[in-house]
Amino acid sequence: MRIKFLAIGSRDDIYPYAALGQGLMAVGHQISFITTANFRNFIQEQGLDFYAIPGDAENLVKESGADAPALIWAFRNIAKGLITNAKQIILILSETDIILN
């Protein structure tokens, strides 16, 4: 199966998905990640395909801290990246059997 992980977040969000992706790849599935550019090296080091969304969600969380309104406001840049790249993301996701988020 062609499985895509659409994941936006910090290491605590991405690393468990990467471990799951490796396990699924080990049993023959084709695994790809769509996540923020700052995780490119990590995802590719795991042997998984990578597609970038502009931005750095992990850094946004660090900068905003416990200020929830500031965090929500900061994520607008990632949302803009999703909108800017919507056609490419839709194309990538259309070649998929399962999308995990």
N, CA, C and O atoms as a Tinker XYZ file with bonds, in Angstrom:
   404  protein
     1  N      0.826000   -1.186000    0.000000    73     2
     2  CA     0.000000    0.000000    0.000000    64     1     3
     3  C      0.872000    1.252000    0.000000    63     2     4     5
     4  O      1.992000    1.252000    0.510000    81     3
     5  N      0.338000    2.298000   -0.575000    73     3     6
     6  CA     1.000000    3.609000   -0.571000    64     5     7
     7  C      0.391000    4.411000    0.567000    63     6     8     9
     8  O     -0.774000    4.806000    0.520000    81     7
     9  N      1.201000    4.642000    1.588000    73     7    10
    10  CA     0.729000    5.314000    2.801000    64     9    11
    11  C      1.450000    6.646000    2.940000    63    10    12    13
    12  O      2.675000    6.720000    2.841000    81    11
    13  N      0.667000    7.702000    3.171000    73    11    14
    14  CA     1.228000    9.046000    3.362000    64    13    15
    15  C      0.891000    9.515000    4.775000    63    14    16    17
    16  O     -0.242000    9.385000    5.237000    81    15
    17  N      1.895000   10.058000    5.443000    73    15    18
    18  CA     1.701000   10.706000    6.728000    64    17    19
    19  C      1.675000   12.204000    6.476000    63    18    20    21
    20  O      2.651000   12.765000    5.980000    81    19
    21  N      0.583000   12.849000    6.810000    73    19    22
    22  CA     0.472000   14.293000    6.740000    64    21    23
    23  C      0.558000   14.770000    8.177000    63    22    24    25
    24  O     -0.419000   14.700000    8.924000    81    23
    25  N      1.731000   15.256000    8.562000    73    23    26
    26  CA     1.987000   15.533000    9.971000    64    25    27
    27  C      2.627000   16.905000   10.140000    63    26    28    29
    28  O      3.656000   17.209000    9.537000    81    27
    29  N      2.004000   17.711000   10.960000    73    27    30
    30  CA     2.548000   19.028000   11.264000    64    29    31
    31  C      2.671000   19.120000   12.774000    63    30    32    33
    32  O      1.686000   18.954000   13.493000    81    31
    33  N      3.878000   19.385000   13.255000    73    31    34
    34  CA     4.064000   19.487000   14.694000    64    33    35
    35  C      5.517000   19.486000   15.082000    63    34    36    37
    36  O      6.400000   19.813000   14.290000    81    35
    37  N      5.743000   19.110000   16.325000    73    35    38
    38  CA     7.094000   19.066000   16.882000    64    37    39
    39  C      7.661000   17.650000   16.753000    63    38    40    41
    40  O      7.020000   16.759000   16.195000    81    39
    41  N      8.868000   17.462000   17.275000    73    39    42
    42  CA     9.469000   16.126000   17.274000    64    41    43
    43  C      8.570000   15.106000   17.954000    63    42    44    45
    44  O      8.483000   13.956000   17.523000    81    43
    45  N      7.897000   15.537000   19.030000    73    43    46
    46  CA     7.022000   14.617000   19.754000    64    45    47
    47  C      5.864000   14.127000   18.888000    63    46    48    49
    48  O      5.277000   13.081000   19.164000    81    47
    49  N      5.541000   14.874000   17.855000    73    47    50
    50  CA     4.498000   14.452000   16.924000    64    49    51
    51  C      5.074000   13.609000   15.790000    63    50    52    53
    52  O      4.477000   12.608000   15.394000    81    51
    53  N      6.217000   14.006000   15.276000    73    51    54
    54  CA     6.781000   13.415000   14.061000    64    53    55
    55  C      7.514000   12.102000   14.333000    63    54    56    57
    56  O      7.352000   11.147000   13.573000    81    55
    57  N      8.303000   12.032000   15.382000    73    55    58
    58  CA     9.126000   10.842000   15.625000    64    57    59
    59  C      8.309000    9.554000   15.777000    63    58    60    61
    60  O      8.694000    8.537000   15.199000    81    59
    61  N      7.195000    9.550000   16.531000    73    59    62
    62  CA     6.414000    8.304000   16.606000    64    61    63
    63  C      5.843000    7.892000   15.249000    63    62    64    65
    64  O      5.789000    6.703000   14.935000    81    63
    65  N      5.419000    8.868000   14.447000    73    63    66
    66  CA     4.929000    8.545000   13.109000    64    65    67
    67  C      6.046000    7.946000   12.260000    63    66    68    69
    68  O      5.807000    7.026000   11.478000    81    67
    69  N      7.261000    8.462000   12.409000    73    67    70
    70  CA     8.391000    7.926000   11.642000    64    69    71
    71  C      8.660000    6.473000   12.037000    63    70    72    73
    72  O      8.933000    5.633000   11.178000    81    71
    73  N      8.582000    6.181000   13.332000    73    71    74
    74  CA     8.782000    4.796000   13.787000    64    73    75
    75  C      7.697000    3.880000   13.215000    63    74    76    77
    76  O      7.982000    2.766000   12.776000    81    75
    77  N      6.470000    4.355000   13.226000    73    75    78
    78  CA     5.379000    3.585000   12.631000    64    77    79
    79  C      5.622000    3.402000   11.135000    63    78    80    81
    80  O      5.409000    2.318000   10.593000    81    79
    81  N      6.068000    4.465000   10.473000    73    79    82
    82  CA     6.371000    4.387000    9.044000    64    81    83
    83  C      7.443000    3.359000    8.738000    63    82    84    85
    84  O      7.333000    2.614000    7.764000    81    83
    85  N      8.482000    3.314000    9.566000    73    83    86
    86  CA     9.541000    2.321000    9.362000    64    85    87
    87  C      8.992000    0.907000    9.503000    63    86    88    89
    88  O      9.339000    0.025000    8.717000    81    87
    89  N      8.139000    0.688000   10.497000    73    87    90
    90  CA     7.553000   -0.634000   10.683000    64    89    91
    91  C      6.682000   -1.033000    9.503000    63    90    92    93
    92  O      6.714000   -2.180000    9.058000    81    91
    93  N      5.906000   -0.085000    8.999000    73    91    94
    94  CA     5.063000   -0.376000    7.839000    64    93    95
    95  C      5.902000   -0.619000    6.587000    63    94    96    97
    96  O      5.569000   -1.469000    5.760000    81    95
    97  N      6.985000    0.130000    6.458000    73    95    98
    98  CA     7.877000   -0.070000    5.314000    64    97    99
    99  C      8.536000   -1.454000    5.389000    63    98   100   101
   100  O      8.740000   -2.111000    4.368000    81    99
   101  N      8.860000   -1.881000    6.602000    73    99   102
   102  CA     9.516000   -3.180000    6.785000    64   101   103
   103  C      8.641000   -4.344000    6.328000    63   102   104   105
   104  O      9.154000   -5.410000    5.986000    81   103
   105  N      7.330000   -4.145000    6.320000    73   103   106
   106  CA     6.436000   -5.215000    5.867000    64   105   107
   107  C      5.921000   -4.958000    4.451000    63   106   108   109
   108  O      4.941000   -5.564000    4.016000    81   107
   109  N      6.599000   -4.044000    3.734000    73   107   110
   110  CA     6.361000   -3.913000    2.309000    64   109   111
   111  C      5.547000   -2.727000    1.824000    63   110   112   113
   112  O      5.250000   -2.639000    0.633000    81   111
   113  N      5.178000   -1.816000    2.707000    73   111   114
   114  CA     4.404000   -0.663000    2.282000    64   113   115
   115  C      5.320000    0.468000    1.818000    63   114   116   117
   116  O      6.459000    0.578000    2.270000    81   115
   117  N      4.821000    1.296000    0.926000    73   115   118
   118  CA     5.544000    2.481000    0.455000    64   117   119
   119  C      5.112000    3.649000    1.338000    63   118   120   121
   120  O      3.931000    3.996000    1.383000    81   119
   121  N      6.073000    4.253000    2.041000    73   119   122
   122  CA     5.773000    5.278000    3.037000    64   121   123
   123  C      6.341000    6.626000    2.616000    63   122   124   125
   124  O      7.491000    6.727000    2.188000    81   123
   125  N      5.514000    7.661000    2.744000    73   123   126
   126  CA     5.949000    9.028000    2.470000    64   125   127
   127  C      5.439000    9.950000    3.571000    63   126   128   129
   128  O      4.392000    9.710000    4.173000    81   127
   129  N      6.198000   11.001000    3.817000    73   127   130
   130  CA     5.811000   12.014000    4.789000    64   129   131
   131  C      5.622000   13.342000    4.096000    63   130   132   133
   132  O      6.408000   13.725000    3.229000    81   131
   133  N      4.570000   14.040000    4.486000    73   131   134
   134  CA     4.368000   15.427000    4.114000    64   133   135
   135  C      4.393000   16.184000    5.437000    63   134   136   137
   136  O      3.466000   16.089000    6.242000    81   135
   137  N      5.465000   16.933000    5.645000    73   135   138
   138  CA     5.625000   17.664000    6.900000    64   137   139
   139  C      6.512000   18.874000    6.659000    63   138   140   141
   140  O      6.972000   19.106000    5.540000    81   139
   141  N      6.748000   19.637000    7.706000    73   139   142
   142  CA     7.525000   20.862000    7.550000    64   141   143
   143  C      8.989000   20.562000    7.226000    63   142   144   145
   144  O      9.542000   19.528000    7.601000    81   143
   145  N      9.579000   21.502000    6.522000    73   143   146
   146  CA    10.921000   21.323000    5.949000    64   145   147
   147  C     11.992000   20.990000    6.982000    63   146   148   149
   148  O     12.976000   20.328000    6.652000    81   147
   149  N     11.820000   21.434000    8.219000    73   147   150
   150  CA    12.849000   21.185000    9.232000    64   149   151
   151  C     13.022000   19.709000    9.571000    63   150   152   153
   152  O     13.999000   19.344000   10.224000    81   151
   153  N     12.096000   18.850000    9.142000    73   151   154
   154  CA    12.213000   17.412000    9.410000    64   153   155
   155  C     12.745000   16.622000    8.215000    63   154   156   157
   156  O     12.799000   15.393000    8.262000    81   155
   157  N     13.134000   17.308000    7.155000    73   155   158
   158  CA    13.622000   16.631000    5.940000    64   157   159
   159  C     14.719000   15.616000    6.261000    63   158   160   161
   160  O     14.587000   14.439000    5.923000    81   159
   161  N     15.790000   16.053000    6.904000    73   159   162
   162  CA    16.926000   15.150000    7.158000    64   161   163
   163  C     16.518000   13.958000    8.005000    63   162   164   165
   164  O     16.879000   12.821000    7.697000    81   163
   165  N     15.768000   14.209000    9.069000    73   163   166
   166  CA    15.357000   13.117000    9.949000    64   165   167
   167  C     14.532000   12.075000    9.189000    63   166   168   169
   168  O     14.797000   10.878000    9.290000    81   167
   169  N     13.547000   12.525000    8.439000    73   167   170
   170  CA    12.671000   11.599000    7.713000    64   169   171
   171  C     13.463000   10.816000    6.674000    63   170   172   173
   172  O     13.296000    9.602000    6.552000    81   171
   173  N     14.316000   11.495000    5.932000    73   171   174
   174  CA    15.102000   10.816000    4.905000    64   173   175
   175  C     16.123000    9.862000    5.511000    63   174   176   177
   176  O     16.421000    8.828000    4.914000    81   175
   177  N     16.668000   10.187000    6.689000    73   175   178
   178  CA    17.594000    9.271000    7.368000    64   177   179
   179  C     16.894000    7.975000    7.781000    63   178   180   181
   180  O     17.545000    6.943000    7.940000    81   179
   181  N     15.584000    8.026000    7.953000    73   179   182
   182  CA    14.811000    6.831000    8.290000    64   181   183
   183  C     14.489000    6.001000    7.055000    63   182   184   185
   184  O     13.878000    4.937000    7.154000    81   183
   185  N     14.907000    6.494000    5.885000    73   183   186
   186  CA    14.657000    5.778000    4.636000    64   185   187
   187  C     13.264000    6.025000    4.072000    63   186   188   189
   188  O     12.792000    5.269000    3.223000    81   187
   189  N     12.608000    7.083000    4.541000    73   187   190
   190  CA    11.242000    7.377000    4.133000    64   189   191
   191  C     11.226000    8.533000    3.132000    63   190   192   193
   192  O     12.065000    9.431000    3.200000    81   191
   193  N     10.274000    8.504000    2.210000    73   191   194
   194  CA    10.126000    9.600000    1.244000    64   193   195
   195  C      9.632000   10.843000    1.967000    63   194   196   197
   196  O      8.907000   10.754000    2.957000    81   195
   197  N     10.034000   12.001000    1.461000    73   195   198
   198  CA     9.724000   13.259000    2.134000    64   197   199
   199  C      9.231000   14.303000    1.142000    63   198   200   201
   200  O      9.811000   14.482000    0.070000    81   199
   201  N      8.157000   14.988000    1.511000    73   199   202
   202  CA     7.648000   16.139000    0.764000    64   201   203
   203  C      7.505000   17.285000    1.755000    63   202   204   205
   204  O      6.905000   17.120000    2.817000    81   203
   205  N      8.052000   18.439000    1.411000    73   203   206
   206  CA     8.112000   19.552000    2.355000    64   205   207
   207  C      6.894000   20.457000    2.296000    63   206   208   209
   208  O      6.361000   20.756000    1.228000    81   207
   209  N      6.476000   20.881000    3.475000    73   207   210
   210  CA     5.563000   22.002000    3.650000    64   209   211
   211  C      6.445000   23.128000    4.186000    63   210   212   213
   212  O      7.174000   22.917000    5.155000    81   211
   213  N      6.399000   24.304000    3.588000    73   211   214
   214  CA     7.228000   25.402000    4.097000    64   213   215
   215  C      6.907000   25.698000    5.568000    63   214   216   217
   216  O      5.753000   25.641000    5.992000    81   215
   217  N      7.939000   26.010000    6.316000    73   215   218
   218  CA     7.754000   26.393000    7.707000    64   217   219
   219  C      8.461000   25.466000    8.670000    63   218   220   221
   220  O      9.045000   24.456000    8.277000    81   219
   221  N      8.395000   25.828000    9.936000    73   219   222
   222  CA     9.041000   25.083000   11.010000    64   221   223
   223  C      8.106000   25.090000   12.215000    63   222   224   225
   224  O      8.204000   25.967000   13.073000    81   223
   225  N      7.208000   24.123000   12.283000    73   223   226
   226  CA     6.214000   24.071000   13.355000    64   225   227
   227  C      6.872000   23.929000   14.716000    63   226   228   229
   228  O      6.388000   24.493000   15.697000    81   227
   229  N      7.961000   23.187000   14.791000    73   227   230
   230  CA     8.630000   22.980000   16.074000    64   229   231
   231  C      9.141000   24.301000   16.634000    63   230   232   233
   232  O      8.990000   24.575000   17.825000    81   231
   233  N      9.744000   25.114000   15.782000    73   231   234
   234  CA    10.252000   26.412000   16.214000    64   233   235
   235  C      9.105000   27.342000   16.618000    63   234   236   237
   236  O      9.237000   28.110000   17.571000    81   235
   237  N      7.995000   27.277000   15.906000    73   235   238
   238  CA     6.840000   28.104000   16.263000    64   237   239
   239  C      6.352000   27.764000   17.666000    63   238   240   241
   240  O      6.004000   28.655000   18.441000    81   239
   241  N      6.328000   26.478000   17.989000    73   239   242
   242  CA     5.886000   26.058000   19.318000    64   241   243
   243  C      6.862000   26.575000   20.373000    63   242   244   245
   244  O      6.440000   27.078000   21.414000    81   243
   245  N      8.159000   26.453000   20.110000    73   243   246
   246  CA     9.164000   26.940000   21.066000    64   245   247
   247  C      9.036000   28.440000   21.287000    63   246   248   249
   248  O      9.098000   28.905000   22.425000    81   247
   249  N      8.860000   29.199000   20.216000    73   247   250
   250  CA     8.782000   30.654000   20.323000    64   249   251
   251  C      7.508000   31.108000   21.027000    63   250   252   253
   252  O      7.529000   32.104000   21.750000    81   251
   253  N      6.413000   30.402000   20.831000    73   251   254
   254  CA     5.134000   30.815000   21.399000    64   253   255
   255  C      4.959000   30.360000   22.840000    63   254   256   257
   256  O      4.205000   30.966000   23.601000    81   255
   257  N      5.651000   29.299000   23.210000    73   255   258
   258  CA     5.545000   28.788000   24.570000    64   257   259
   259  C      4.122000   28.423000   24.937000    63   258   260   261
   260  O      3.423000   27.765000   24.167000    81   259
   261  N      3.696000   28.849000   26.110000    73   259   262
   262  CA     2.362000   28.508000   26.613000    64   261   263
   263  C      1.297000   29.512000   26.180000    63   262   264   265
   264  O      0.148000   29.424000   26.614000    81   263
   265  N      1.665000   30.448000   25.341000    73   263   266
   266  CA     0.736000   31.482000   24.884000    64   265   267
   267  C     -0.076000   30.941000   23.698000    63   266   268   269
   268  O      0.333000   31.075000   22.545000    81   267
   269  N     -1.233000   30.327000   23.997000    73   267   270
   270  CA    -2.031000   29.674000   22.958000    64   269   271
   271  C     -2.452000   30.618000   21.832000    63   270   272   273
   272  O     -2.352000   30.229000   20.669000    81   271
   273  N     -2.915000   31.833000   22.113000    73   271   274
   274  CA    -3.261000   32.731000   21.005000    64   273   275
   275  C     -2.065000   33.045000   20.100000    63   274   276   277
   276  O     -2.215000   33.129000   18.882000    81   275
   277  N     -0.891000   33.218000   20.688000    73   275   278
   278  CA     0.312000   33.482000   19.888000    64   277   279
   279  C      0.651000   32.271000   19.026000    63   278   280   281
   280  O      1.062000   32.428000   17.876000    81   279
   281  N      0.487000   31.079000   19.559000    73   279   282
   282  CA     0.767000   29.863000   18.808000    64   281   283
   283  C     -0.196000   29.727000   17.629000    63   282   284   285
   284  O      0.219000   29.419000   16.511000    81   283
   285  N     -1.457000   29.956000   17.881000    73   283   286
   286  CA    -2.440000   29.885000   16.791000    64   285   287
   287  C     -2.104000   30.909000   15.714000    63   286   288   289
   288  O     -2.158000   30.603000   14.523000    81   287
   289  N     -1.761000   32.107000   16.127000    73   287   290
   290  CA    -1.410000   33.167000   15.172000    64   289   291
   291  C     -0.154000   32.776000   14.388000    63   290   292   293
   292  O     -0.085000   33.015000   13.183000    81   291
   293  N      0.823000   32.188000   15.045000    73   291   294
   294  CA     2.079000   31.810000   14.394000    64   293   295
   295  C      1.858000   30.727000   13.339000    63   294   296   297
   296  O      2.565000   30.699000   12.332000    81   295
   297  N      0.909000   29.854000   13.552000    73   295   298
   298  CA     0.662000   28.767000   12.607000    64   297   299
   299  C      0.068000   29.249000   11.284000    63   298   300   301
   300  O     -0.066000   28.468000   10.342000    81   299
   301  N     -0.285000   30.519000   11.213000    73   299   302
   302  CA    -0.817000   31.042000    9.952000    64   301   303
   303  C      0.204000   30.917000    8.826000    63   302   304   305
   304  O     -0.169000   30.730000    7.668000    81   303
   305  N      1.499000   31.019000    9.163000    73   303   306
   306  CA     2.535000   30.879000    8.134000    64   305   307
   307  C      2.562000   29.470000    7.548000    63   306   308   309
   308  O      2.759000   29.299000    6.345000    81   307
   309  N      2.368000   28.477000    8.385000    73   307   310
   310  CA     2.312000   27.106000    7.880000    64   309   311
   311  C      1.047000   26.918000    7.049000    63   310   312   313
   312  O      1.075000   26.260000    6.009000    81   311
   313  N     -0.058000   27.494000    7.508000    73   311   314
   314  CA    -1.306000   27.413000    6.735000    64   313   315
   315  C     -1.123000   28.055000    5.364000    63   314   316   317
   316  O     -1.621000   27.536000    4.365000    81   315
   317  N     -0.417000   29.173000    5.312000    73   315   318
   318  CA    -0.137000   29.820000    4.026000    64   317   319
   319  C      0.678000   28.895000    3.125000    63   318   320   321
   320  O      0.437000   28.832000    1.919000    81   319
   321  N      1.641000   28.175000    3.707000    73   319   322
   322  CA     2.435000   27.225000    2.934000    64   321   323
   323  C      1.588000   26.093000    2.379000    63   322   324   325
   324  O      1.795000   25.646000    1.251000    81   323
   325  N      0.634000   25.634000    3.176000    73   323   326
   326  CA    -0.274000   24.582000    2.700000    64   325   327
   327  C     -1.109000   25.088000    1.533000    63   326   328   329
   328  O     -1.303000   24.383000    0.543000    81   327
   329  N     -1.597000   26.307000    1.658000    73   327   330
   330  CA    -2.418000   26.876000    0.582000    64   329   331
   331  C     -1.583000   27.093000   -0.674000    63   330   332   333
   332  O     -2.022000   26.779000   -1.780000    81   331
   333  N     -0.384000   27.630000   -0.501000    73   331   334
   334  CA     0.501000   27.889000   -1.638000    64   333   335
   335  C      0.833000   26.610000   -2.387000    63   334   336   337
   336  O      0.935000   26.614000   -3.614000    81   335
   337  N      1.001000   25.524000   -1.660000    73   335   338
   338  CA     1.400000   24.249000   -2.255000    64   337   339
   339  C      0.248000   23.269000   -2.403000    63   338   340   341
   340  O      0.472000   22.071000   -2.573000    81   339
   341  N     -0.982000   23.765000   -2.340000    73   339   342
   342  CA    -2.158000   22.883000   -2.337000    64   341   343
   343  C     -2.200000   21.959000   -3.547000    63   342   344   345
   344  O     -2.491000   20.773000   -3.397000    81   343
   345  N     -1.919000   22.468000   -4.735000    73   343   346
   346  CA    -1.992000   21.615000   -5.930000    64   345   347
   347  C     -1.001000   20.461000   -5.847000    63   346   348   349
   348  O     -1.338000   19.323000   -6.172000    81   347
   349  N      0.221000   20.755000   -5.410000    73   347   350
   350  CA     1.239000   19.712000   -5.292000    64   349   351
   351  C      0.837000   18.700000   -4.217000    63   350   352   353
   352  O      0.976000   17.494000   -4.419000    81   351
   353  N      0.348000   19.178000   -3.091000    73   351   354
   354  CA    -0.048000   18.288000   -2.005000    64   353   355
   355  C     -1.211000   17.393000   -2.441000    63   354   356   357
   356  O     -1.220000   16.196000   -2.154000    81   355
   357  N     -2.188000   17.976000   -3.133000    73   355   358
   358  CA    -3.322000   17.184000   -3.620000    64   357   359
   359  C     -2.847000   16.115000   -4.588000    63   358   360   361
   360  O     -3.327000   14.982000   -4.542000    81   359
   361  N     -1.917000   16.455000   -5.460000    73   359   362
   362  CA    -1.369000   15.476000   -6.407000    64   361   363
   363  C     -0.676000   14.339000   -5.655000    63   362   364   365
   364  O     -0.882000   13.167000   -5.973000    81   363
   365  N      0.133000   14.677000   -4.675000    73   363   366
   366  CA     0.841000   13.666000   -3.885000    64   365   367
   367  C     -0.167000   12.769000   -3.168000    63   366   368   369
   368  O     -0.036000   11.545000   -3.175000    81   367
   369  N     -1.170000   13.387000   -2.552000    73   367   370
   370  CA    -2.155000   12.612000   -1.800000    64   369   371
   371  C     -3.062000   11.789000   -2.700000    63   370   372   373
   372  O     -3.606000   10.774000   -2.266000    81   371
   373  N     -3.232000   12.212000   -3.946000    73   371   374
   374  CA    -4.097000   11.457000   -4.855000    64   373   375
   375  C     -3.458000   10.130000   -5.253000    63   374   376   377
   376  O     -4.155000    9.216000   -5.696000    81   375
   377  N     -2.167000   10.019000   -5.103000    73   375   378
   378  CA    -1.449000    8.787000   -5.417000    64   377   379
   379  C     -1.221000    7.976000   -4.130000    63   378   380   381
   380  O     -0.111000    7.524000   -3.850000    81   379
   381  N     -2.293000    7.810000   -3.367000    73   379   382
   382  CA    -2.200000    7.253000   -2.020000    64   381   383
   383  C     -3.353000    6.298000   -1.755000    63   382   384   385
   384  O     -4.465000    6.484000   -2.248000    81   383
   385  N     -3.059000    5.270000   -0.965000    73   383   386
   386  CA    -4.110000    4.360000   -0.524000    64   385   387
   387  C     -4.631000    4.746000    0.856000    63   386   388   389
   388  O     -5.826000    4.628000    1.125000    81   387
   389  N     -3.733000    5.210000    1.739000    73   387   390
   390  CA    -4.105000    5.594000    3.100000    64   389   391
   391  C     -3.374000    6.887000    3.458000    63   390   392   393
   392  O     -2.185000    7.035000    3.180000    81   391
   393  N     -4.097000    7.815000    4.076000    73   391   394
   394  CA    -3.504000    9.048000    4.598000    64   393   395
   395  C     -3.652000    9.011000    6.118000    63   394   396   397
   396  O     -4.752000    8.845000    6.645000    81   395
   397  N     -2.539000    9.166000    6.802000    73   395   398
   398  CA    -2.556000    9.203000    8.275000    64   397   399
   399  C     -2.189000   10.605000    8.720000    63   398   400   401
   400  O     -1.256000   11.218000    8.203000    81   399
   401  N     -2.951000   11.103000    9.698000    73   399   402
   402  CA    -2.699000   12.454000   10.188000    64   401   403
   403  C     -2.854000   12.444000   11.682000    63   402   404
   404  O     -2.689000   13.480000   12.326000    81   403
